[in-house]
Amino acid sequence: MSRAVDARGMECPKPVVMTKNALDRIPEGILTVLVDAESSRANVRRLAESQGCTVTEAVRDGYTELTIAKGFPCDLPEEAVPSAGQTAGPLQGSIVYITSDQVGPDAELGQHLLKVFIRNMLEVSREDLPHSIVFVNRGVHVPCRWDDTIEDLHALIDMGVQVFSCGVCLKHYEMEAELKVGEVGNAFDTVQGFLGPRKHVNIC
């Protein structure tokens, strides 16, 4: 069974939602998805792989064609197998939402508090680490421009924490090319985080 989704020109999170709906309708088969934004390409690929699908990509004239195979067995690539020293298995903790680049009304103090909060995550046990950190609104300034904190976020990713930044927010602040750590997220993932089984924690 083969299907196609043309999500070119669609704003976040429409390409992800269209892809999810199409995958839900087929028990197995090939789904071709066309997207013309980098954030949509990354988000669609992440969704498909999270559902156990395999994904291949081809760059066309002004857009990307993703071929998603659902329900077919495949060998796990060697680089995907955890090696010694790597974190095995996904984290099960909370989702941390950071909606600003400061904690409270005092900018200098608030930015210091946020930096300290993120840095101290490195000191907790793996069992207490969050499943993911999501930056939205002015929070996206952190993974783009806070160099010291960006190093801490890279370290958290190495420990298994997923780091996402809101694609719409990056576009709003014209910072899409400045993202230095983590992946571009989307509104669909954010809603799932709020409504899913994991508890969420708002820091600022």
CORHU-V46760 format. One record per backbone hydrogen bond with DSSP energy under -0.5 kcal/mol. CO is the residue of the C=O (numbers start at 1). NH is the residue of the N-H. Records with the same first field share a line. If there is no record, write none. Layout:
CO=NH + NH
//
This chain:
1=30
3=32
5=7 + 34
7=10
11=14
13=16 + 17
14=18
15=19
16=20
17=21
18=22
19=23
20=24
21=25
23=26
29=70
30=3
31=33 + 68
32=5
33=35 + 66
34=7
35=64
37=41
38=42
39=43
40=44
41=45
42=46
43=47
44=48
45=49
46=50
47=51
48=51 + 53
49=52
54=69
56=67
58=60 + 65
60=62
63=60
64=35 + 66
65=58 + 67
66=33 + 68
67=56 + 69
68=31 + 70
69=54
70=29
77=80
78=81
80=82
83=86
94=96 + 131 + 132
95=97 + 201
96=98 + 134
97=99 + 203 + 204
98=136
99=138
102=104
105=107
106=110
107=111
108=112
109=113
110=103 + 114
111=115
112=116
113=117
114=118
115=119
116=120
117=121
118=121
119=122
120=123
121=124
125=128 + 129
126=129
131=162
132=96
133=135 + 164
134=98 + 136
135=166
136=139
137=140
138=141
139=142 + 143
140=144
141=145 + 146
142=146
143=180 + 181
145=147
146=150
147=151
148=152
149=153
150=154
151=155
152=156
153=157
154=158
155=159
156=161
157=160
160=91
162=133
163=183
164=135
165=185
166=170
167=171
168=172
169=173
170=175
171=174
175=178 + 179
176=179
183=165 + 185
185=167
186=190
187=191
188=192
189=193
190=194
191=195
192=196
199=95
201=97 + 203
//
